[in-house]
Amino acid sequence: MHKQNRSSEHAKKDGMLGSETILEKIRKKTPWIFGNKLRKPKIIFPKFKRRRISLPLPSKSLILIGLFIILFILQTGIIYLIIRKPPAVGVDLDDRPMFIWEDYIHEAFIIESIVASILMLLFSTGFILLYHASKYVYNKKFADWLIFIGILMIIITFVLLQQMLNAKIPKPVNPT
């Protein structure tokens, strides 16, 4: 019965054109090389698993806090403070402390730079609150509260920064 199955398989293959593989064609033409059975060596490759270092990622809020710290340091004008070495706080003619170097737009005390940086940080925080208000679509009261606080922070810090700049702009001298 086993021979019968082989002959019927062979008859089926003969009936089909192009069903012979290249290996079968070579085996028919050169039986002395491959013999009756062609052995294909089976190579088992070991499966290596690469161990990857998995470090926990910081949360988005931690990244945002780090970004704010870098922004704060850059906005203070740290390079200006290192190169120019201005005084921390000034003193006027009456020995009262001056926190803003008036009438000189290109000079600043250290405390003035830090205060301006804090105001800019609060200004950008107002915009972040406006952005977060868009996430609370279904909680309208909370979204309105975030919008109100964000706009209030933006307006107050903008006015304070403008007041600082107005104090630094030289006043025209009237010759009277």
Backbone as JSON, one array per atom type, in Angstrom:
{
  "sequence": "MHKQNRSSEHAKKDGMLGSETILEKIRKKTPWIFGNKLRKPKIIFPKFKRRRISLPLPSKSLILIGLFIILFILQTGIIYLIIRKPPAVGVDLDDRPMFIWEDYIHEAFIIESIVASILMLLFSTGFILLYHASKYVYNKKFADWLIFIGILMIIITFVLLQQMLNAKIPKPVNPT",
  "N": [[0.82, -1.19, 0.0], [2.0, 1.12, 0.67], [3.77, 1.52, -1.42], [1.99, 1.94, -3.39], [0.86, 4.41, -2.78], [3.06, 6.07, -3.17], [3.52, 5.79, -5.9], [1.17, 6.82, -6.9], [1.42, 9.44, -6.05], [3.62, 10.18, -7.53], [2.59, 9.95, -10.07], [0.71, 11.93, -10.01], [2.38, 14.13, -9.81], [3.71, 13.99, -12.25], [1.67, 14.56, -13.95], [1.23, 17.22, -13.49], [2.48, 20.18, -14.67], [5.47, 21.94, -14.13], [5.47, 21.58, -11.41], [7.55, 20.38, -10.2], [10.3, 20.73, -8.07], [13.46, 22.45, -8.11], [15.39, 21.02, -6.78], [14.37, 18.41, -6.93], [14.56, 17.94, -9.66], [17.33, 18.01, -10.02], [18.05, 15.82, -8.45], [16.95, 13.69, -9.91], [18.54, 13.72, -12.2], [21.11, 13.33, -11.26], [21.52, 10.82, -9.53], [23.58, 9.47, -8.21], [24.95, 11.32, -6.66], [23.3, 12.47, -4.64], [21.93, 10.29, -3.7], [19.24, 8.11, -2.58], [17.85, 9.49, -0.64], [17.87, 12.82, 0.36], [19.62, 14.46, 2.72], [19.02, 17.09, 4.77], [20.87, 19.12, 6.76], [19.9, 19.94, 10.0], [20.02, 22.81, 11.69], [20.08, 24.07, 14.83], [19.69, 27.05, 16.17], [20.77, 28.81, 19.0], [18.58, 30.64, 21.12], [19.05, 33.77, 21.96], [18.36, 36.1, 24.43], [18.38, 39.46, 24.56], [19.3, 41.38, 27.21], [17.84, 44.25, 28.27], [18.47, 47.41, 29.6], [16.25, 48.67, 31.78], [15.1, 51.59, 32.69], [13.16, 53.44, 34.95], [10.84, 55.77, 33.68], [10.6, 59.28, 34.2], [7.77, 61.07, 35.54], [5.39, 63.07, 33.69], [4.84, 65.46, 34.93], [7.09, 65.85, 36.5], [9.02, 66.22, 34.56], [8.06, 68.6, 33.49], [8.4, 70.31, 35.68], [11.2, 70.27, 35.88], [11.79, 71.46, 33.42], [10.72, 73.99, 33.89], [12.45, 74.87, 35.89], [14.88, 75.05, 34.5], [14.12, 76.98, 32.63], [13.62, 79.11, 34.37], [16.22, 79.59, 35.36], [17.53, 80.36, 33.01], [16.07, 82.64, 32.36], [16.69, 84.39, 34.39], [18.95, 85.55, 33.58], [21.48, 84.44, 33.93], [24.0, 84.23, 32.76], [24.63, 86.86, 32.17], [24.71, 87.82, 34.79], [26.9, 86.42, 35.78], [29.02, 87.29, 34.15], [29.0, 90.17, 34.22], [28.83, 90.76, 36.94], [27.01, 92.28, 38.76], [25.87, 94.4, 41.53], [23.99, 93.03, 44.31], [21.81, 94.43, 45.49], [20.97, 97.84, 45.11], [21.82, 101.19, 46.34], [20.38, 104.33, 47.0], [20.93, 107.97, 47.01], [20.05, 108.72, 49.52], [20.61, 106.62, 51.16], [18.74, 104.58, 50.96], [17.44, 101.38, 50.09], [17.63, 100.24, 46.7], [15.75, 98.48, 44.42], [15.36, 98.31, 41.76], [17.29, 99.19, 39.06], [17.22, 102.21, 38.14], [16.62, 104.27, 35.25], [18.55, 103.13, 33.62], [18.59, 101.0, 31.12], [20.13, 98.89, 30.32], [21.39, 97.82, 32.5], [21.19, 95.89, 35.52], [20.17, 94.92, 38.8], [20.92, 92.04, 40.84], [18.74, 91.1, 42.33], [16.69, 92.27, 40.91], [16.78, 90.92, 38.47], [16.07, 88.35, 39.33], [13.47, 88.77, 40.33], [12.17, 89.6, 37.97], [12.42, 87.27, 36.51], [10.87, 85.5, 38.04], [8.38, 86.68, 37.66], [8.08, 86.28, 34.88], [7.97, 83.53, 34.87], [5.57, 83.09, 36.27], [3.9, 84.27, 34.41], [4.13, 82.51, 32.2], [3.08, 80.27, 33.46], [0.43, 81.01, 33.69], [-0.41, 80.74, 31.02], [-0.11, 77.99, 30.76], [-2.08, 77.12, 32.52], [-4.31, 77.99, 31.09], [-4.13, 76.24, 28.94], [-4.53, 73.77, 30.24], [-7.14, 74.09, 30.99], [-8.58, 73.44, 28.76], [-8.71, 70.72, 28.85], [-10.67, 69.96, 30.59], [-13.42, 69.53, 29.64], [-15.89, 68.45, 30.28], [-16.24, 69.21, 32.88], [-17.27, 71.99, 33.47], [-17.31, 74.1, 35.33], [-14.88, 73.89, 36.74], [-13.12, 74.21, 34.59], [-13.74, 76.84, 33.81], [-12.87, 78.14, 36.09], [-10.09, 77.62, 35.99], [-9.48, 79.01, 33.63], [-10.1, 81.63, 34.41], [-8.23, 82.08, 36.52], [-5.85, 81.7, 35.08], [-5.94, 83.78, 33.11], [-6.01, 85.97, 34.82], [-3.51, 85.72, 36.1], [-1.83, 86.12, 33.88], [-2.46, 88.78, 33.11], [-1.85, 90.29, 35.47], [0.92, 89.73, 35.88], [1.93, 90.7, 33.47], [1.37, 93.45, 33.66], [2.94, 94.11, 35.91], [5.53, 93.53, 34.95], [5.67, 95.44, 32.92], [5.64, 97.76, 34.47], [8.09, 97.5, 35.75], [9.78, 97.78, 33.53], [9.09, 100.38, 32.71], [10.16, 101.86, 34.81], [12.82, 101.58, 34.29], [13.3, 102.9, 31.92], [14.89, 105.75, 30.65], [14.08, 109.02, 31.85], [12.95, 111.94, 30.17], [14.81, 114.96, 30.33], [13.81, 118.11, 31.39], [14.77, 121.26, 30.44], [14.34, 123.67, 32.35]],
  "CA": [[0.0, 0.0, 0.0], [2.9, 2.26, 0.74], [4.28, 1.72, -2.77], [0.89, 2.44, -4.21], [0.73, 5.84, -2.5], [4.18, 6.76, -3.8], [3.34, 5.82, -7.35], [0.07, 7.74, -7.23], [1.94, 10.79, -5.88], [4.5, 10.42, -8.65], [1.73, 10.13, -11.24], [0.1, 13.26, -9.9], [3.4, 15.12, -10.11], [3.99, 13.95, -13.68], [0.55, 15.19, -14.63], [1.29, 18.67, -13.31], [3.67, 20.8, -15.23], [6.07, 22.98, -13.31], [5.32, 21.35, -9.98], [8.79, 19.82, -9.7], [11.25, 21.73, -7.59], [14.79, 22.35, -8.71], [16.09, 19.94, -6.1], [13.89, 17.13, -7.48], [15.12, 17.79, -11.01], [18.75, 17.66, -9.88], [18.12, 14.47, -7.9], [16.69, 12.73, -10.99], [19.64, 13.69, -13.15], [22.34, 12.88, -10.6], [21.18, 10.01, -8.36], [24.77, 8.99, -7.53], [25.45, 12.33, -5.72], [22.42, 12.66, -3.5], [21.38, 9.02, -3.23], [17.78, 8.06, -2.57], [17.33, 10.52, 0.25], [18.73, 13.97, 0.58], [19.54, 14.89, 4.1], [19.32, 18.5, 5.01], [21.24, 19.26, 8.17], [19.05, 20.85, 10.74], [20.83, 23.57, 12.63], [19.26, 24.74, 15.83], [20.4, 28.21, 16.69], [20.29, 29.17, 20.35], [17.83, 31.89, 21.17], [19.58, 34.68, 22.96], [17.52, 37.25, 24.75], [19.19, 40.59, 24.99], [18.76, 42.08, 28.37], [17.87, 45.69, 28.1], [18.38, 48.14, 30.86], [14.98, 49.39, 31.81], [15.06, 52.6, 33.73], [11.82, 54.02, 35.02], [10.74, 57.11, 33.13], [9.98, 60.22, 35.13], [6.42, 61.48, 35.15], [5.34, 64.29, 32.88], [4.89, 66.64, 35.81], [8.48, 66.03, 36.92], [9.7, 66.8, 33.4], [7.61, 69.98, 33.4], [9.06, 71.05, 36.76], [12.59, 70.43, 35.46], [11.8, 72.44, 32.35], [10.5, 75.29, 34.5], [13.67, 75.27, 36.6], [15.83, 75.48, 33.47], [13.59, 78.24, 32.11], [13.85, 80.12, 35.41], [17.65, 79.91, 35.41], [17.88, 81.11, 31.81], [15.42, 83.94, 32.36], [17.33, 85.29, 35.34], [20.11, 86.16, 32.95], [22.59, 83.92, 34.72], [25.27, 84.51, 32.08], [24.86, 88.29, 32.43], [25.09, 87.99, 36.19], [28.25, 85.87, 35.98], [30.02, 88.09, 33.44], [29.02, 91.57, 34.65], [28.92, 90.79, 38.4], [26.38, 93.47, 39.33], [25.56, 94.27, 42.96], [22.72, 92.36, 44.58], [20.82, 95.5, 45.69], [21.62, 99.15, 45.07], [21.48, 102.17, 47.37], [20.3, 105.67, 46.42], [21.69, 108.99, 47.74], [19.58, 108.8, 50.9], [20.9, 105.31, 51.75], [17.58, 103.67, 50.9], [17.73, 100.32, 49.1], [17.0, 100.3, 45.37], [15.6, 97.13, 43.88], [15.38, 98.44, 40.31], [18.31, 100.13, 38.6], [16.41, 103.13, 37.34], [17.18, 105.08, 34.16], [19.54, 102.39, 32.84], [17.88, 99.81, 30.63], [21.07, 97.79, 30.09], [21.96, 97.39, 33.77], [20.18, 95.31, 36.42], [20.63, 94.3, 40.03], [20.64, 90.6, 40.89], [17.38, 90.9, 42.81], [15.79, 92.67, 39.82], [16.74, 89.81, 37.51], [15.33, 87.23, 39.92], [12.05, 89.13, 40.37], [11.66, 89.56, 36.59], [12.31, 85.86, 36.12], [9.7, 84.93, 38.72], [7.19, 87.2, 36.98], [7.94, 85.59, 33.59], [7.55, 82.17, 35.18], [4.14, 83.16, 36.56], [3.26, 84.58, 33.14], [4.01, 81.26, 31.42], [2.18, 79.38, 34.19], [-0.92, 81.41, 33.3], [-0.72, 80.1, 29.74], [-0.27, 76.55, 31.0], [-3.42, 76.94, 33.1], [-5.27, 78.11, 29.98], [-4.07, 74.99, 28.19], [-5.15, 72.71, 31.03], [-8.6, 74.31, 31.04], [-9.19, 72.77, 27.6], [-8.83, 69.29, 29.14], [-11.83, 69.73, 31.45], [-14.6, 69.91, 28.86], [-17.11, 68.0, 30.95], [-16.33, 69.88, 34.17], [-17.23, 73.38, 33.01], [-17.02, 75.01, 36.44], [-13.44, 73.83, 36.99], [-12.46, 74.79, 33.42], [-13.9, 78.29, 33.91], [-12.0, 78.57, 37.19], [-8.71, 77.61, 35.47], [-9.36, 80.11, 32.66], [-10.09, 82.88, 35.17], [-6.94, 82.2, 37.22], [-4.81, 81.85, 34.06], [-5.99, 85.13, 32.54], [-5.64, 86.9, 35.89], [-2.05, 85.64, 36.26], [-1.2, 86.73, 32.71], [-2.64, 90.23, 33.15], [-1.11, 90.87, 36.6], [2.37, 89.66, 35.64], [2.26, 91.6, 32.36], [1.37, 94.83, 34.19], [4.11, 94.28, 36.78], [6.73, 93.59, 34.1], [5.66, 96.75, 32.25], [6.03, 98.75, 35.48], [9.55, 97.39, 35.92], [10.42, 98.36, 32.35], [8.89, 101.83, 32.74], [11.1, 102.44, 35.77], [14.17, 101.5, 33.74], [13.44, 103.79, 30.76], [15.33, 107.08, 31.1], [13.1, 110.1, 31.76], [13.52, 113.13, 29.49], [15.15, 116.06, 31.23], [13.28, 119.4, 30.92], [15.69, 122.35, 30.82], [13.61, 124.88, 32.77]],
  "C": [[0.87, 1.25, 0.0], [3.47, 2.58, -0.64], [3.21, 2.32, -3.67], [0.72, 3.95, -4.01], [1.84, 6.63, -3.18], [3.99, 6.86, -5.31], [2.21, 6.76, -7.74], [0.53, 9.2, -7.05], [2.82, 11.16, -7.06], [3.69, 10.67, -9.92], [1.08, 11.51, -11.21], [1.12, 14.34, -10.26], [3.72, 15.15, -11.6], [2.89, 14.66, -14.45], [0.59, 16.71, -14.54], [2.59, 19.19, -13.87], [4.18, 21.88, -14.28], [5.94, 22.77, -11.83], [6.58, 20.77, -9.37], [9.71, 20.94, -9.23], [12.6, 21.5, -8.25], [15.57, 21.21, -8.09], [15.66, 18.58, -6.64], [14.45, 16.9, -8.87], [16.59, 17.4, -10.94], [18.91, 16.24, -9.38], [17.87, 13.42, -8.99], [17.88, 12.61, -11.93], [20.93, 13.15, -12.54], [22.01, 12.06, -9.37], [22.41, 9.54, -7.59], [25.32, 10.0, -6.52], [24.6, 12.38, -4.46], [21.86, 11.36, -2.93], [19.85, 9.07, -3.27], [17.17, 9.16, -1.7], [18.36, 11.62, 0.4], [18.54, 14.42, 2.01], [19.91, 16.37, 4.18], [19.7, 18.62, 6.48], [20.36, 20.31, 8.84], [19.9, 21.52, 11.81], [19.87, 24.29, 13.57], [20.1, 25.86, 16.44], [19.87, 28.52, 18.09], [19.58, 30.53, 20.31], [18.36, 32.72, 22.33], [18.59, 35.8, 23.18], [18.43, 38.35, 25.26], [18.52, 41.25, 26.18], [18.91, 43.57, 28.14], [17.75, 46.34, 29.47], [17.08, 48.92, 30.82], [14.97, 50.33, 33.01], [13.65, 53.17, 33.79], [11.83, 55.45, 34.49], [10.11, 58.05, 34.15], [8.59, 60.63, 34.63], [6.48, 62.78, 34.37], [5.42, 65.54, 33.75], [6.32, 66.9, 36.29], [9.3, 66.65, 35.78], [9.33, 68.27, 33.27], [8.26, 70.84, 34.48], [10.53, 71.28, 36.42], [12.73, 71.46, 34.36], [11.59, 73.85, 32.9], [11.74, 75.77, 35.25], [14.73, 75.76, 35.61], [15.41, 76.82, 32.89], [13.83, 79.38, 33.1], [15.31, 80.56, 35.43], [18.06, 80.73, 34.18], [17.27, 82.5, 31.82], [16.02, 84.9, 33.38], [18.52, 86.0, 34.71], [21.38, 85.74, 33.67], [23.94, 84.23, 34.08], [25.63, 85.98, 32.28], [25.34, 88.5, 33.86], [26.5, 87.47, 36.46], [29.3, 86.78, 35.35], [30.13, 89.5, 34.02], [29.21, 91.74, 36.16], [28.31, 92.07, 38.99], [26.13, 93.3, 40.82], [24.19, 93.64, 43.15], [21.6, 93.38, 44.7], [21.58, 96.81, 45.69], [21.15, 100.05, 46.21], [21.43, 103.54, 46.69], [21.06, 106.66, 47.3], [21.28, 109.11, 49.2], [19.79, 107.49, 51.67], [19.67, 104.41, 51.87], [17.88, 102.6, 49.85], [16.95, 100.53, 47.8], [16.93, 98.87, 44.83], [15.6, 97.13, 42.36], [16.39, 99.52, 39.95], [17.64, 101.07, 37.62], [17.26, 103.88, 36.33], [18.31, 104.39, 33.39], [18.9, 101.07, 32.39], [18.82, 98.62, 30.47], [21.75, 97.3, 31.36], [20.85, 96.85, 34.66], [20.87, 94.78, 37.67], [20.28, 92.81, 39.99], [19.2, 90.36, 41.32], [16.36, 91.27, 41.73], [15.67, 91.56, 38.79], [15.92, 88.64, 38.05], [13.83, 87.53, 39.96], [11.45, 89.09, 38.97], [11.5, 88.12, 36.12], [11.12, 85.19, 36.78], [8.42, 85.4, 38.05], [6.98, 86.52, 35.62], [7.51, 84.14, 33.79], [6.06, 82.12, 35.51], [3.33, 83.47, 35.3], [3.07, 83.31, 32.31], [3.12, 80.24, 32.13], [0.73, 79.72, 33.89], [-1.33, 80.79, 31.98], [-0.89, 78.59, 29.88], [-1.62, 76.26, 31.62], [-4.5, 77.07, 32.03], [-5.29, 76.82, 29.15], [-4.77, 73.87, 28.94], [-6.66, 72.88, 31.15], [-9.29, 73.62, 29.87], [-9.36, 71.27, 27.84], [-10.08, 68.96, 29.95], [-13.11, 70.2, 30.74], [-15.87, 69.57, 29.61], [-17.29, 68.62, 32.34], [-16.19, 71.38, 33.92], [-16.85, 74.35, 34.13], [-15.51, 75.05, 36.73], [-12.66, 74.45, 35.83], [-12.57, 76.32, 33.45], [-13.01, 78.87, 35.0], [-10.54, 78.63, 36.73], [-8.5, 78.75, 34.48], [-9.27, 81.44, 33.4], [-8.74, 83.1, 35.85], [-5.82, 82.42, 36.21], [-4.78, 83.24, 33.48], [-5.59, 86.16, 33.58], [-4.13, 86.9, 36.11], [-1.34, 86.33, 35.1], [-1.29, 88.25, 32.79], [-1.81, 90.86, 34.27], [0.39, 90.85, 36.35], [2.78, 90.56, 34.48], [2.33, 93.04, 32.84], [2.59, 95.06, 35.07], [5.41, 94.35, 35.98], [6.81, 94.92, 33.36], [6.06, 97.86, 33.22], [7.54, 98.7, 35.73], [10.28, 98.01, 34.74], [10.26, 99.87, 32.32], [9.84, 102.51, 33.72], [12.52, 102.46, 35.21], [14.38, 102.46, 32.57], [13.85, 105.18, 31.26], [14.24, 108.14, 30.87], [13.73, 111.28, 31.02], [13.72, 114.27, 30.49], [14.62, 117.36, 30.62], [14.22, 120.52, 31.37], [14.91, 123.63, 31.19], [14.24, 125.54, 33.95]]
}
